[in-house]
Amino acid sequence: VKIYTALYLLPQLLKHKSVCESLKQTFPDVLRSSAFLTCHCFVTCAAHCVIRRLLGQYRAITVAAIPAAIGSLVSLPIEKYSRQEILAIYMASLALECLYEMAVYRDLIPPIRGGEVALFAASGAVLTYFHRNREVKINDTMDWLMTKLLCCPARQGSKEGSSSQGWKLATRARENLVSMLDAFIRRHTSCDKSAKCTHELTCIGHAVNTGLNGIIWGTIIQMCVRLLSSGGSLRQVFRLLHKRRELARVSSFVGAYTAGVVALECVLHRIGVNDYITPAIAGLVSGLSFTIIPEPSGPIALYFFCRAFQCVYKKLIQDELIIEIPYDVLLLFTVSTAITIHTGVCEPHLMRPSYTSFLNYLTDDRYRKLDRKLINVVMKNVDKAAIS
């Protein structure tokens, strides 16, 4: 309940809705998601024990993969339908990361230097293209976030609460600063917006405004992610404030990426590039700013890659180029969860540390106390010194 309360409440508060209104809307969803997670844990553990009794021994695939798959198949229908796709995408990014680490660990492929930058740049191009052209419905939260980051007008039908006084003051201060800069540019230079640009400011002023807005949102997003990953503990947020260099680098990346996208779009408008592909080019080039992100940056790139793949998949179905796979979300979540839990239990040294901490938190530290000697007998190639 603690995890999902923070997970559902934070997006509502970021949309400037009151605490009472947010709690009223999120309470049923919190209970439903908590039931899903409880069912998943119970069925996975029960399946583990039942399979062990039926077979009389452990197999590499029955230690964690098959029980996790059974738990996913049984529990996912309990979750809210709109949340199922988000969970599947997140688990797919985790599973891809685990498969990559397995391949590198077994010397099947060499480590790809700078691969995360190329992956994020390509994903940014796809997401910016679909967001600007609006050919495919992106996930509501992702669409709302990109609208905020790129200073776009809200889509029709979107509802937001009234902003708090503090947020209004911060927004007004940023707008006043940008207006002064914009007036200076208009007075002393001949640089104005092009005929194709829809923003009110000059192109330089619009880029600066978007960059400052991205820095603010980058800081807020980091605090929200820390709060969610720690299960709602404010201690992790205060720890992040002490890591000023890491905080500044991530916020600078968000500001640089968003400013780069709108600035490049303005440049491409001026030189007459087709409006249809302008967002993709701007997103691709601006994605190179991902080098600012501190390590490890791979998980972020993989998550955005999965989001981009989701958009391409929906577009292909929409254009009737491929058929929709029946129960695609359920299958993706089941396979991804099986791979991730198998890696976490049998090869924990390949698991992302933050997810290992989450499993420890979720199981009340029972995950750390697993009998590694017994697992190492089954998985002979597991590093015995993986988890102390």
Disulfide bonds with the S-S distance in Angstrom:
none
